[in-house]
């Protein structure tokens, strides 16, 4: 049998995982208008959405911009991570995958890995900086 689904596809799908139990790493995406999505503001005005906030280790956390959302080709989507809390468990290693243009001939996936050693729960504004932050990628979509 054949199943033919008519569902929207992702233009951007970001997936975050990390390897330390009882730690909280947060995924942030800032869209080209400056609107952002994170654990305390999950959906941008354009429809980009963080699915969940995992606060006790491993993830995954996903951020998705679908073909049915407003897709901005004018500037970067900034992908950032913040080490919110290590809950006393120290450093953690992260993995971020970014899949672009799902289901098209341009579909591509990129992987980023690294380490976060410093956590700071009070430094959680999307534009904050410091050793508890890492900039993963700036994504500029093309039509």
URMO-V345440 format. One record per residue. N is the residue number from 1. RES is the residue in one letter. PHI is phi as a letter, one per 40 degrees, with the letter a starting at -180 (* if undefined). D_CENTER is the distance of its C-alpha to the mean C-alpha in Angstrom with 2 decimals. Layout:
# URMO-V345440
N;RES;PHI;D_CENTER  N;RES;PHI;D_CENTER
This chain:
# URMO-V345440
1;X;*;35.97  2;X;b;33.22  3;X;b;30.33  4;X;b;29.29  5;X;c;26.17  6;X;b;25.43  7;X;b;21.82  8;X;c;19.12  9;X;b;16.82  10;X;c;13.25  11;X;c;13.19  12;X;b;9.50  13;X;b;7.77  14;X;b;4.63  15;X;b;5.90  16;X;b;6.27  17;X;b;10.00  18;X;a;12.60  19;X;b;16.37  20;X;b;18.08  21;X;c;19.34  22;X;f;19.56  23;X;b;16.80  24;X;b;13.84  25;X;b;10.66  26;X;b;8.10  27;X;c;4.42  28;X;b;5.33  29;X;b;5.58  30;X;b;9.35  31;X;c;11.28  32;X;c;14.65  33;X;c;16.64  34;X;g;15.10  35;X;c;13.78  36;X;b;10.51  37;X;b;8.45  38;X;a;8.21  39;X;c;10.53  40;X;b;13.59  41;X;a;12.80  42;X;c;10.75  43;X;b;11.97  44;X;c;12.65  45;X;c;16.23  46;X;c;15.39  47;X;h;13.90  48;X;c;10.12  49;X;b;9.20  50;X;c;7.29  51;X;c;9.79  52;X;a;10.73  53;X;b;10.91  54;X;c;12.43  55;X;b;14.81  56;X;b;17.18  57;X;h;15.60  58;X;g;14.11  59;X;g;11.28  60;X;c;9.91  61;X;b;7.06  62;X;b;5.86  63;X;b;4.83  64;X;b;8.02  65;X;b;10.48  66;X;c;13.86  67;X;c;17.12  68;X;c;18.64  69;X;c;16.39  70;X;c;17.28  71;X;b;16.00  72;X;b;16.66  73;X;c;18.15  74;X;c;19.43  75;X;a;16.88  76;X;c;13.57  77;X;c;10.03  78;X;c;8.89  79;X;b;5.71  80;X;b;6.86  81;X;b;7.51  82;X;b;10.49  83;X;c;13.13  84;X;c;14.44  85;X;a;17.31  86;X;c;18.94  87;X;f;21.60  88;X;g;24.12  89;X;b;22.73  90;X;g;21.96  91;X;c;19.52  92;X;a;16.80  93;X;c;15.44  94;X;b;11.81  95;X;b;10.74  96;X;b;7.68  97;X;b;8.67  98;X;b;8.19  99;X;b;10.86  100;X;b;12.63  101;X;f;15.67  102;X;d;15.99  103;X;g;19.70  104;X;b;21.11  105;X;c;23.08  106;X;c;20.32  107;X;d;17.72  108;X;a;16.10  109;X;b;13.63  110;X;b;12.66  111;X;b;12.17  112;X;b;11.64  113;X;b;13.25  114;X;a;14.62  115;X;b;16.01  116;X;b;15.60  117;X;b;19.12  118;X;b;19.25  119;X;b;17.85  120;X;a;18.61  121;X;c;18.00  122;X;c;19.77  123;X;b;17.62  124;X;b;14.60  125;X;c;14.92  126;X;d;12.06  127;X;b;14.63  128;X;c;15.99  129;X;b;16.71  130;X;h;18.35  131;X;c;18.32  132;X;c;15.75  133;X;b;13.06  134;X;a;11.73  135;X;c;10.70  136;X;c;9.05  137;X;a;9.86  138;X;b;11.35  139;X;b;11.48  140;X;b;14.82  141;X;c;15.69  142;X;b;19.38  143;X;c;21.46
